[in-house]
Amino acid sequence: MKNQFITDDNGQKVAVILPLKEYEKMLDDLDEYACIRAYDKVKSRKQEYVPASDVFESIEKKRKQ
């Protein structure tokens, strides 16, 4: 299918008409890209891991005080 555009009164392209399947694929690709960026951002952070058992023990100690 040839690209189709909507133009303003001056002939400037202001929108594009896409087949629905192509539009849906673009949305899926953008969603996947956003997920990859979010994953990369989280993985680049320096994080300290604490075992869950230590966290629960700390909470219990605070509750007893």
C-alpha positions in Angstrom: 0.0 0.0 0.0 1.3 3.4 -0.9 1.7 5.9 2.0 -1.2 8.3 2.4 -1.1 11.6 4.1 -3.6 14.2 5.3 -2.5 17.7 4.5 -3.4 21.2 5.7 -4.6 24.1 3.6 -1.0 24.9 2.7 -0.3 21.3 1.5 1.9 20.5 4.5 1.6 16.9 5.7 -0.1 16.8 9.1 -1.0 13.1 9.5 -0.5 9.7 7.9 -3.0 7.0 7.2 -1.8 3.5 8.1 -3.3 0.1 7.7 -4.7 -1.1 11.1 -2.3 -4.1 11.2 0.7 -1.9 10.7 -0.5 0.6 13.3 -1.0 -2.2 15.9 2.4 -3.6 15.1 3.9 -0.2 15.7 2.2 0.0 19.1 3.4 -3.5 20.1 7.0 -2.5 19.0 6.8 0.7 21.0 5.6 -1.2 24.1 8.4 -3.7 23.8 10.9 -0.9 23.4 9.6 0.8 26.5 9.9 -2.4 28.5 13.5 -2.9 27.3 14.4 0.7 28.2 12.8 0.2 31.7 14.7 -3.1 32.2 18.0 -1.5 31.1 17.5 1.4 33.4 16.8 -0.8 36.4 19.7 -3.1 35.6 22.1 -0.1 35.4 21.4 0.9 39.0 23.7 -0.3 41.8 21.4 -2.2 44.1 21.9 -3.9 47.5 20.0 -7.1 48.0 18.8 -8.1 51.4 17.4 -11.6 52.1 13.6 -11.6 52.7 14.2 -13.4 56.0 16.4 -10.5 57.3 13.7 -8.0 56.3 11.0 -10.0 58.1 13.2 -10.4 61.2 13.8 -6.6 61.2 10.1 -5.9 61.0 9.3 -8.3 63.8 11.9 -6.7 66.0 10.5 -3.2 65.4 6.9 -4.5 66.2 8.1 -5.8 69.6 9.7 -2.5 70.6 
